């Protein structure tokens, strides 16, 4: 299995977020990647490679052009106002407000293109975001060319990003960009299996009315957990996409018995769908000691997760999402990949 990684993720460092009513250092931090690289380097998984450049065109097939333009120019606009500290949104649209007009000022734009205060920008953020998308696209290239599997070690993550909105640490939806790339390369049916603790609201929204991409999310119940306003079981797709979105919301405290049953159900949906390729939005914040999550999975459980995904017997692209227990993230990711490869 080839592992795609870029040190350019380090440009997205020193960022902050609003948590529990305070501005604090972000839980999504560069050390996450270092721990994953250390853990997978201790096991015979395969070659570590850097991504190929793909430009902005693949991103624009998934994201709105105005939104991508905003991401590219936001830091320059922020610093042009004399601010040399991290850029964080502080104003948002509410129901009944205008959504069709993009403000001229950077503070207005930050609110226009976000849904929370979890996406902070620093000088190297946009470069890191582009690198993450290239990592996912390079993984898609490998799978499309015949590789059984690849691991796209993306940072920042992506599954909360909508077509025109950032949030939850996510700017570009790496899994969605990879899925569209695989469709463009001839995969008739792509399945996205999101195993992150938090619902992949952006991925759901992007493909909600499409029958060619099945999206399955196993996640914390939005009645209890971020992102709160999507992820309910009755969200099954719309129009041509009706029946091609599946949510498996689980209550706080869920252990592997309950979580694994949801995984079996999601995998059955993927098999019935007849997916040509599977993209796994790999979050390991389901771990029992994750600082911002409430599930009870243990490190050996990730071996079982990898093995169950391998049993689908489809070409598989793993795309890194969440996981914030830094001391354990490497083992949990490595266990997932090992469980897959040993199947």
ABEGO torsion letter per residue (X at the ends): XBBBBBAAAAABBGBBBBBGGBBBBBABBAAAAAAAAAAAAABBAEBBBBBBBAEAAAAAAABBAAAAAAAAAAAAAAAAAGBABBBBBABBBBBGBBAABBBABAAAAAAAABABAABBBBAAAAAAAAAAAAAAAAAAAAAAAGBABBBBBBOBBAAABBAABBEGGBABBAAAAAAAAAAAAGBABBBBBBABABBBAAAAAAAAABAABBBBBBBBBAAABOAGABGBAABAEBEAABGABBBBBBBBGBBAAAAAAAAAAAAAAAAAAGBABBBBBBBAAABAABAABABABBAAAAAAAAAAAAAAGBBBBBBBBBEABAAAAAAAAAAAAAAAAAX
